[in-house]
Amino acid sequence: MGLLEDIAAAPTTPTYSTLDAARAKYPDLTVDEYALSRVVGSENFNGRPAELVCIADVTVNRAKRAKRSVHDYVTAGGEYGSQGSGGRSESSARPGGPRHIAAARAVLHPATFLGVPIPFLPPRGRGWSGGAVQYFDPGAQLASLDATHCHPLVILERWTYDLEKVGCELKREHRGPNQQEWVGPIAGVDPWVLMLLRPAGPNQDALYAEAKRIIETRGTYKGRAPLPLFELAAVAALAAGLKVGVLG
């Protein structure tokens, strides 16, 4: 089976509250893989296989940028916990199950041939997120609008152009140095559930406009309907030719 089929075939439970408990089932599971599985389980427990891999891949990208091990980055040098507490960028409060471990290992475990690791080949899931370093759930954000949860279009614009924010109001006079762009379509990833952003490239404005249109359109519907084929083709054309890959 392929990578996504392998993950889809794995159950979400039982979950493993400690590394030792997980190693009873996966003896060669590393500390980093276990930490990453907790991020995947906490951030999108019932996500589609490609979405789980992308969340794992983004976290590894962030850890590499911070020049920290995945475990140290996920725990902020401390313990597992919720996002924002103890300096954590992602939640790791919820232990993962077999599906989340499979997604974590997809981006960290060495590729193998006939069961033998091939160290010079990247793991099968590495780079799946298209170099993304940020993500959010537009649908959940829209459903949670209040004084602390802004409209998803505010988040998209703020992250795209690195704008200052006061409450949910953006200061548009000055764009910051850490601008980003939507990565474009990824097979198996619903951007209404998981919108991924990477460092900005030459098509930043066009990709922003397309991501904005998706949020405006999908915000009038409920559920996880796939993007229309013409929409996928249009955005794929925008993203074509850009440098997409793993951050060093």
Summary of the structure (lengths in Angstrom):
residues: 248
radius of gyration: 18.0
end to end distance: 29.6
largest distance: 56.8
contacts: 777
relative contact order: 0.14
helix: 42%
strand: 8%
